[in-house]
Amino acid sequence: MPVKTKAKAAANPYQPFIDALKKKQTELLDSYQRDKAAGNAQPDDGIQDLADKAASAYSKELNFSLSDGERNLLMLIDEAFVRVNNDTYGTCGNCGNTIGEKRLQAVPWTPFCIDCQELQEKGLLS
Ligand SMILES: [Zn+2]
């Protein structure tokens, strides 16, 4: 089911990476939805409003069907979309350098350039 996106994103040079982010997010959410449908243990009480439902879907229900790594990835993807909206996508969140295209191709959700990612993995980023 294609979703019509707003036209203003068309000129974004990072559009291929944003598309990749959307695809990955859809994959993760699809597998979550499948798991949920298979389990079908959650009764719909009809009381929660949609915002509550969305919030609890992220904070609670996802815990049961997605691995830690998948949940982290969804969070990173969410944060990447925030950066897209802020026009800071593709810029390292630590040092402010531009993140290389090859790196964005491999990990379009990354908030850091390769140097800062290494620091973070060593626990050296505050
Ligand atoms: Zn950096």
Backbone and ligand atoms as CSV (ligand in chain L), in Angstrom:
chain,resi,resn,atom,element,x,y,z
A,1,MET,N,N,0.847,-1.197,0.000
A,1,MET,CA,C,0.000,0.000,0.000
A,1,MET,C,C,0.876,1.238,0.000
A,2,PRO,N,N,1.053,1.872,-1.129
A,2,PRO,CA,C,1.936,3.049,-1.182
A,2,PRO,C,C,1.298,4.240,-0.476
A,3,VAL,N,N,2.124,4.935,0.267
A,3,VAL,CA,C,1.643,6.133,0.955
A,3,VAL,C,C,2.185,7.354,0.232
A,4,LYS,N,N,1.317,8.267,-0.082
A,4,LYS,CA,C,1.742,9.474,-0.786
A,4,LYS,C,C,2.505,10.366,0.186
A,5,THR,N,N,3.736,10.697,-0.187
A,5,THR,CA,C,4.524,11.555,0.680
A,5,THR,C,C,4.463,12.985,0.190
A,6,LYS,N,N,4.831,13.891,1.100
A,6,LYS,CA,C,4.761,15.308,0.736
A,6,LYS,C,C,5.821,15.651,-0.306
A,7,ALA,N,N,5.457,16.499,-1.221
A,7,ALA,CA,C,6.291,16.775,-2.377
A,7,ALA,C,C,7.579,17.495,-2.020
A,8,LYS,N,N,7.613,18.181,-0.869
A,8,LYS,CA,C,8.766,19.021,-0.570
A,8,LYS,C,C,10.043,18.198,-0.353
A,9,ALA,N,N,9.923,16.890,-0.093
A,9,ALA,CA,C,11.102,16.070,0.143
A,9,ALA,C,C,11.821,15.699,-1.153
A,10,ALA,N,N,11.223,15.988,-2.283
A,10,ALA,CA,C,11.725,15.477,-3.552
A,10,ALA,C,C,13.153,15.920,-3.861
A,11,ALA,N,N,13.525,17.129,-3.454
A,11,ALA,CA,C,14.834,17.650,-3.811
A,11,ALA,C,C,15.922,17.261,-2.818
A,12,ASN,N,N,15.567,16.520,-1.782
A,12,ASN,CA,C,16.547,16.163,-0.767
A,12,ASN,C,C,17.603,15.215,-1.332
A,13,PRO,N,N,18.891,15.604,-1.258
A,13,PRO,CA,C,19.939,14.728,-1.797
A,13,PRO,C,C,20.052,13.413,-1.027
A,14,TYR,N,N,19.498,13.383,0.161
A,14,TYR,CA,C,19.555,12.169,0.979
A,14,TYR,C,C,18.348,11.267,0.755
A,15,GLN,N,N,17.507,11.623,-0.239
A,15,GLN,CA,C,16.274,10.876,-0.452
A,15,GLN,C,C,16.473,9.359,-0.568
A,16,PRO,N,N,17.515,8.880,-1.291
A,16,PRO,CA,C,17.681,7.414,-1.367
A,16,PRO,C,C,17.877,6.768,0.004
A,17,PHE,N,N,18.568,7.487,0.899
A,17,PHE,CA,C,18.802,6.941,2.241
A,17,PHE,C,C,17.527,7.011,3.068
A,18,ILE,N,N,16.766,8.082,2.857
A,18,ILE,CA,C,15.492,8.216,3.569
A,18,ILE,C,C,14.537,7.106,3.122
A,19,ASP,N,N,14.555,6.821,1.806
A,19,ASP,CA,C,13.730,5.712,1.305
A,19,ASP,C,C,14.155,4.396,1.941
A,20,ALA,N,N,15.467,4.215,2.075
A,20,ALA,CA,C,15.976,2.984,2.690
A,20,ALA,C,C,15.527,2.895,4.143
A,21,LEU,N,N,15.526,4.042,4.829
A,21,LEU,CA,C,15.058,4.074,6.219
A,21,LEU,C,C,13.596,3.651,6.301
A,22,LYS,N,N,12.789,4.207,5.398
A,22,LYS,CA,C,11.362,3.886,5.407
A,22,LYS,C,C,11.140,2.403,5.162
A,23,LYS,N,N,11.927,1.854,4.219
A,23,LYS,CA,C,11.782,0.454,3.870
A,23,LYS,C,C,12.114,-0.419,5.084
A,24,LYS,N,N,13.223,-0.080,5.745
A,24,LYS,CA,C,13.643,-0.869,6.901
A,24,LYS,C,C,12.617,-0.763,8.024
A,25,GLN,N,N,12.114,0.456,8.233
A,25,GLN,CA,C,11.124,0.646,9.286
A,25,GLN,C,C,9.872,-0.182,8.990
A,26,THR,N,N,9.448,-0.187,7.722
A,26,THR,CA,C,8.273,-0.963,7.335
A,26,THR,C,C,8.508,-2.455,7.570
A,27,GLU,N,N,9.712,-2.918,7.213
A,27,GLU,CA,C,10.047,-4.333,7.432
A,27,GLU,C,C,9.922,-4.708,8.902
A,28,LEU,N,N,10.506,-3.865,9.752
A,28,LEU,CA,C,10.500,-4.152,11.180
A,28,LEU,C,C,9.080,-4.132,11.728
A,29,LEU,N,N,8.305,-3.122,11.331
A,29,LEU,CA,C,6.941,-3.009,11.841
A,29,LEU,C,C,6.064,-4.126,11.286
A,30,ASP,N,N,6.310,-4.524,10.040
A,30,ASP,CA,C,5.552,-5.630,9.459
A,30,ASP,C,C,5.782,-6.914,10.230
A,31,SER,N,N,7.039,-7.190,10.557
A,31,SER,CA,C,7.308,-8.441,11.268
A,31,SER,C,C,6.711,-8.366,12.668
A,32,TYR,N,N,6.711,-7.161,13.233
A,32,TYR,CA,C,6.062,-6.997,14.532
A,32,TYR,C,C,4.561,-7.254,14.422
A,33,GLN,N,N,3.939,-6.674,13.378
A,33,GLN,CA,C,2.498,-6.860,13.202
A,33,GLN,C,C,2.150,-8.334,13.004
A,34,ARG,N,N,3.009,-9.027,12.243
A,34,ARG,CA,C,2.763,-10.458,12.016
A,34,ARG,C,C,2.821,-11.228,13.325
A,35,ASP,N,N,3.851,-10.927,14.125
A,35,ASP,CA,C,3.974,-11.598,15.416
A,35,ASP,C,C,2.759,-11.344,16.278
A,36,LYS,N,N,2.317,-10.093,16.249
A,36,LYS,CA,C,1.190,-9.711,17.076
A,36,LYS,C,C,-0.065,-10.433,16.618
A,37,ALA,N,N,-0.278,-10.504,15.309
A,37,ALA,CA,C,-1.450,-11.176,14.775
A,37,ALA,C,C,-1.404,-12.662,15.108
A,38,ALA,N,N,-0.207,-13.242,15.051
A,38,ALA,CA,C,-0.063,-14.661,15.356
A,38,ALA,C,C,-0.371,-14.931,16.823
A,39,GLY,N,N,0.132,-14.059,17.698
A,39,GLY,CA,C,-0.116,-14.232,19.123
A,39,GLY,C,C,-1.553,-13.878,19.463
A,40,ASN,N,N,-1.975,-12.718,19.046
A,40,ASN,CA,C,-3.345,-12.244,19.228
A,40,ASN,C,C,-3.816,-12.360,20.662
A,41,ALA,N,N,-2.922,-12.058,21.602
A,41,ALA,CA,C,-3.269,-12.210,23.010
A,41,ALA,C,C,-3.831,-10.922,23.607
A,42,GLN,N,N,-3.676,-9.819,22.870
A,42,GLN,CA,C,-4.083,-8.521,23.424
A,42,GLN,C,C,-5.551,-8.241,23.136
A,43,PRO,N,N,-6.391,-8.241,24.149
A,43,PRO,CA,C,-7.780,-7.852,23.901
A,43,PRO,C,C,-7.856,-6.356,23.625
A,44,ASP,N,N,-8.730,-5.972,22.712
A,44,ASP,CA,C,-8.899,-4.559,22.409
A,44,ASP,C,C,-9.986,-4.018,23.324
A,45,ASP,N,N,-9.569,-3.218,24.296
A,45,ASP,CA,C,-10.566,-2.735,25.252
A,45,ASP,C,C,-11.346,-1.532,24.733
A,46,GLY,N,N,-10.891,-0.955,23.614
A,46,GLY,CA,C,-11.639,0.128,23.000
A,46,GLY,C,C,-11.629,1.424,23.790
A,47,ILE,N,N,-10.877,1.463,24.883
A,47,ILE,CA,C,-10.880,2.668,25.723
A,47,ILE,C,C,-9.719,3.585,25.366
A,48,GLN,N,N,-8.538,2.992,25.183
A,48,GLN,CA,C,-7.350,3.774,24.848
A,48,GLN,C,C,-7.574,4.611,23.597
A,49,ASP,N,N,-7.139,5.845,23.609
A,49,ASP,CA,C,-7.195,6.578,22.349
A,49,ASP,C,C,-5.978,6.233,21.510
A,50,LEU,N,N,-5.968,6.721,20.275
A,50,LEU,CA,C,-4.943,6.295,19.329
A,50,LEU,C,C,-3.538,6.668,19.774
A,51,ALA,N,N,-3.398,7.844,20.364
A,51,ALA,CA,C,-2.069,8.279,20.786
A,51,ALA,C,C,-1.529,7.351,21.867
A,52,ASP,N,N,-2.389,7.004,22.822
A,52,ASP,CA,C,-1.980,6.064,23.865
A,52,ASP,C,C,-1.576,4.741,23.254
A,53,LYS,N,N,-2.367,4.311,22.294
A,53,LYS,CA,C,-2.094,3.033,21.657
A,53,LYS,C,C,-0.743,3.049,20.962
A,54,ALA,N,N,-0.489,4.123,20.244
A,54,ALA,CA,C,0.783,4.228,19.539
A,54,ALA,C,C,1.926,4.237,20.545
A,55,ALA,N,N,1.753,4.983,21.620
A,55,ALA,CA,C,2.807,5.071,22.625
A,55,ALA,C,C,3.050,3.715,23.256
A,56,SER,N,N,1.982,3.017,23.602
A,56,SER,CA,C,2.185,1.737,24.269
A,56,SER,C,C,2.694,0.703,23.280
A,57,ALA,N,N,2.343,0.877,22.013
A,57,ALA,CA,C,2.871,-0.042,21.011
A,57,ALA,C,C,4.385,0.039,20.991
A,58,TYR,N,N,4.889,1.251,21.114
A,58,TYR,CA,C,6.333,1.403,21.094
A,58,TYR,C,C,6.958,0.997,22.410
A,59,SER,N,N,6.363,1.390,23.513
A,59,SER,CA,C,7.051,1.207,24.785
A,59,SER,C,C,6.845,-0.184,25.366
A,60,LYS,N,N,5.696,-0.777,25.109
A,60,LYS,CA,C,5.425,-2.054,25.764
A,60,LYS,C,C,5.311,-3.222,24.801
A,61,GLU,N,N,4.336,-3.123,23.891
A,61,GLU,CA,C,4.049,-4.297,23.079
A,61,GLU,C,C,5.237,-4.720,22.239
A,62,LEU,N,N,5.997,-3.745,21.778
A,62,LEU,CA,C,7.157,-4.086,20.957
A,62,LEU,C,C,8.146,-4.938,21.745
A,63,ASN,N,N,8.151,-4.754,23.053
A,63,ASN,CA,C,9.087,-5.514,23.878
A,63,ASN,C,C,8.897,-7.015,23.733
A,64,PHE,N,N,7.687,-7.423,23.438
A,64,PHE,CA,C,7.408,-8.851,23.433
A,64,PHE,C,C,7.763,-9.518,22.109
A,65,SER,N,N,7.758,-8.758,21.051
A,65,SER,CA,C,7.901,-9.427,19.765
A,65,SER,C,C,9.156,-9.026,18.993
A,66,LEU,N,N,9.815,-7.970,19.407
A,66,LEU,CA,C,11.032,-7.579,18.713
A,66,LEU,C,C,12.224,-7.788,19.638
A,67,SER,N,N,13.327,-8.140,19.049
A,67,SER,CA,C,14.539,-8.290,19.844
A,67,SER,C,C,15.060,-6.916,20.255
A,68,ASP,N,N,15.981,-6.900,21.210
A,68,ASP,CA,C,16.589,-5.634,21.635
A,68,ASP,C,C,17.188,-4.900,20.443
A,69,GLY,N,N,17.875,-5.659,19.608
A,69,GLY,CA,C,18.522,-5.050,18.454
A,69,GLY,C,C,17.514,-4.418,17.512
A,70,GLU,N,N,16.391,-5.095,17.298
A,70,GLU,CA,C,15.361,-4.564,16.400
A,70,GLU,C,C,14.696,-3.333,16.990
A,71,ARG,N,N,14.477,-3.353,18.299
A,71,ARG,CA,C,13.868,-2.179,18.935
A,71,ARG,C,C,14.821,-0.995,18.881
A,72,ASN,N,N,16.103,-1.250,19.140
A,72,ASN,CA,C,17.099,-0.182,19.035
A,72,ASN,C,C,17.125,0.394,17.636
A,73,LEU,N,N,17.032,-0.502,16.660
A,73,LEU,CA,C,17.075,-0.068,15.271
A,73,LEU,C,C,15.866,0.826,14.961
A,74,LEU,N,N,14.691,0.423,15.431
A,74,LEU,CA,C,13.499,1.248,15.208
A,74,LEU,C,C,13.672,2.624,15.833
A,75,MET,N,N,14.273,2.660,17.024
A,75,MET,CA,C,14.509,3.949,17.679
A,75,MET,C,C,15.476,4.803,16.872
A,76,LEU,N,N,16.547,4.164,16.385
A,76,LEU,CA,C,17.523,4.893,15.574
A,76,LEU,C,C,16.875,5.424,14.301
A,77,ILE,N,N,15.982,4.612,13.719
A,77,ILE,CA,C,15.296,5.044,12.499
A,77,ILE,C,C,14.377,6.225,12.815
A,78,ASP,N,N,13.644,6.127,13.934
A,78,ASP,CA,C,12.804,7.261,14.351
A,78,ASP,C,C,13.633,8.530,14.495
A,79,GLU,N,N,14.781,8.377,15.158
A,79,GLU,CA,C,15.637,9.542,15.380
A,79,GLU,C,C,16.189,10.088,14.060
A,80,ALA,N,N,16.453,9.174,13.145
A,80,ALA,CA,C,16.938,9.618,11.833
A,80,ALA,C,C,15.876,10.462,11.123
A,81,PHE,N,N,14.602,10.055,11.247
A,81,PHE,CA,C,13.529,10.841,10.626
A,81,PHE,C,C,13.418,12.219,11.271
A,82,VAL,N,N,13.676,12.281,12.588
A,82,VAL,CA,C,13.685,13.593,13.255
A,82,VAL,C,C,14.774,14.471,12.639
A,83,ARG,N,N,15.944,13.875,12.391
A,83,ARG,CA,C,17.035,14.652,11.788
A,83,ARG,C,C,16.699,15.068,10.355
A,84,VAL,N,N,15.976,14.191,9.644
A,84,VAL,CA,C,15.536,14.571,8.298
A,84,VAL,C,C,14.659,15.827,8.390
A,85,ASN,N,N,13.744,15.826,9.355
A,85,ASN,CA,C,12.846,16.977,9.508
A,85,ASN,C,C,13.593,18.222,9.956
A,86,ASN,N,N,14.677,18.030,10.708
A,86,ASN,CA,C,15.464,19.173,11.191
A,86,ASN,C,C,16.553,19.593,10.210
A,87,ASP,N,N,16.609,18.906,9.073
A,87,ASP,CA,C,17.676,19.180,8.099
A,87,ASP,C,C,19.061,18.932,8.657
A,88,THR,N,N,19.187,18.021,9.599
A,88,THR,CA,C,20.517,17.687,10.106
A,88,THR,C,C,20.898,16.256,9.731
A,89,TYR,N,N,20.052,15.617,8.917
A,89,TYR,CA,C,20.361,14.249,8.506
A,89,TYR,C,C,21.661,14.239,7.696
A,90,GLY,N,N,22.518,13.244,7.961
A,90,GLY,CA,C,23.788,13.157,7.235
A,90,GLY,C,C,24.907,13.918,7.913
A,91,THR,N,N,24.584,14.562,9.037
A,91,THR,CA,C,25.604,15.283,9.795
A,91,THR,C,C,25.844,14.547,11.108
A,92,CYS,N,N,27.107,14.344,11.448
A,92,CYS,CA,C,27.432,13.613,12.673
A,92,CYS,C,C,26.896,14.356,13.897
A,93,GLY,N,N,26.201,13.592,14.774
A,93,GLY,CA,C,25.618,14.199,15.968
A,93,GLY,C,C,26.650,14.548,17.016
A,94,ASN,N,N,27.862,14.086,16.847
A,94,ASN,CA,C,28.898,14.390,17.840
A,94,ASN,C,C,29.827,15.502,17.371
A,95,CYS,N,N,30.452,15.330,16.209
A,95,CYS,CA,C,31.469,16.293,15.778
A,95,CYS,C,C,30.951,17.260,14.721
A,96,GLY,N,N,29.767,16.988,14.153
A,96,GLY,CA,C,29.197,17.911,13.180
A,96,GLY,C,C,29.732,17.743,11.769
A,97,ASN,N,N,30.630,16.783,11.556
A,97,ASN,CA,C,31.120,16.519,10.202
A,97,ASN,C,C,30.041,15.831,9.367
A,98,THR,N,N,30.176,15.940,8.068
A,98,THR,CA,C,29.270,15.234,7.173
A,98,THR,C,C,29.585,13.742,7.205
A,99,ILE,N,N,28.558,12.939,7.311
A,99,ILE,CA,C,28.741,11.485,7.305
A,99,ILE,C,C,28.883,11.024,5.857
A,100,GLY,N,N,29.874,10.172,5.595
A,100,GLY,CA,C,30.139,9.731,4.226
A,100,GLY,C,C,28.970,8.986,3.612
A,101,GLU,N,N,28.839,9.125,2.286
A,101,GLU,CA,C,27.720,8.477,1.595
A,101,GLU,C,C,27.762,6.966,1.711
A,102,LYS,N,N,28.984,6.411,1.656
A,102,LYS,CA,C,29.100,4.952,1.748
A,102,LYS,C,C,28.595,4.465,3.096
A,103,ARG,N,N,28.897,5.242,4.118
A,103,ARG,CA,C,28.454,4.882,5.458
A,103,ARG,C,C,26.926,4.974,5.553
A,104,LEU,N,N,26.365,6.010,4.968
A,104,LEU,CA,C,24.905,6.162,5.002
A,104,LEU,C,C,24.224,5.057,4.202
A,105,GLN,N,N,24.909,4.625,3.137
A,105,GLN,CA,C,24.353,3.525,2.351
A,105,GLN,C,C,24.291,2.254,3.192
A,106,ALA,N,N,25.356,2.028,3.959
A,106,ALA,CA,C,25.436,0.800,4.769
A,106,ALA,C,C,24.522,0.890,5.982
A,107,VAL,N,N,24.517,2.032,6.648
A,107,VAL,CA,C,23.726,2.210,7.869
A,107,VAL,C,C,23.031,3.572,7.830
A,108,PRO,N,N,21.931,3.661,7.058
A,108,PRO,CA,C,21.290,4.977,6.861
A,108,PRO,C,C,20.746,5.597,8.144
A,109,TRP,N,N,20.621,4.801,9.209
A,109,TRP,CA,C,20.079,5.329,10.472
A,109,TRP,C,C,21.174,5.826,11.406
A,110,THR,N,N,22.439,5.747,10.995
A,110,THR,CA,C,23.507,6.104,11.925
A,110,THR,C,C,23.484,7.592,12.288
A,111,PRO,N,N,23.651,7.914,13.584
A,111,PRO,CA,C,23.725,9.330,13.965
A,111,PRO,C,C,25.159,9.863,13.952
A,112,PHE,N,N,26.146,8.972,13.728
A,112,PHE,CA,C,27.546,9.376,13.882
A,112,PHE,C,C,28.365,9.085,12.630
A,113,CYS,N,N,29.409,9.860,12.432
A,113,CYS,CA,C,30.397,9.526,11.423
A,113,CYS,C,C,31.212,8.326,11.921
A,114,ILE,N,N,32.016,7.761,11.045
A,114,ILE,CA,C,32.716,6.527,11.394
A,114,ILE,C,C,33.651,6.719,12.589
A,115,ASP,N,N,34.320,7.869,12.656
A,115,ASP,CA,C,35.247,8.120,13.766
A,115,ASP,C,C,34.508,8.154,15.102
A,116,CYS,N,N,33.405,8.884,15.126
A,116,CYS,CA,C,32.656,9.016,16.378
A,116,CYS,C,C,31.971,7.698,16.747
A,117,GLN,N,N,31.559,6.927,15.719
A,117,GLN,CA,C,30.972,5.614,15.992
A,117,GLN,C,C,31.979,4.728,16.726
A,118,GLU,N,N,33.228,4.787,16.294
A,118,GLU,CA,C,34.274,3.991,16.958
A,118,GLU,C,C,34.452,4.438,18.403
A,119,LEU,N,N,34.446,5.754,18.598
A,119,LEU,CA,C,34.548,6.270,19.968
A,119,LEU,C,C,33.385,5.762,20.812
A,120,GLN,N,N,32.190,5.798,20.211
A,120,GLN,CA,C,31.009,5.382,20.970
A,120,GLN,C,C,31.092,3.900,21.339
A,121,GLU,N,N,31.567,3.085,20.383
A,121,GLU,CA,C,31.664,1.656,20.652
A,121,GLU,C,C,32.698,1.368,21.728
A,122,LYS,N,N,33.689,2.221,21.843
A,122,LYS,CA,C,34.667,2.061,22.925
A,122,LYS,C,C,34.212,2.704,24.215
A,123,GLY,N,N,33.017,3.311,24.190
A,123,GLY,CA,C,32.498,3.952,25.386
A,123,GLY,C,C,33.152,5.282,25.680
A,124,LEU,N,N,33.732,5.915,24.667
A,124,LEU,CA,C,34.474,7.156,24.889
A,124,LEU,C,C,33.639,8.407,24.591
A,125,LEU,N,N,32.425,8.201,24.066
A,125,LEU,CA,C,31.558,9.360,23.834
A,125,LEU,C,C,30.760,9.626,25.092
A,126,SER,N,N,30.680,10.881,25.469
A,126,SER,CA,C,29.870,11.191,26.641
A,126,SER,C,C,28.414,11.340,26.246
L,1,ZN,ZN,ZN,31.679,12.558,14.129
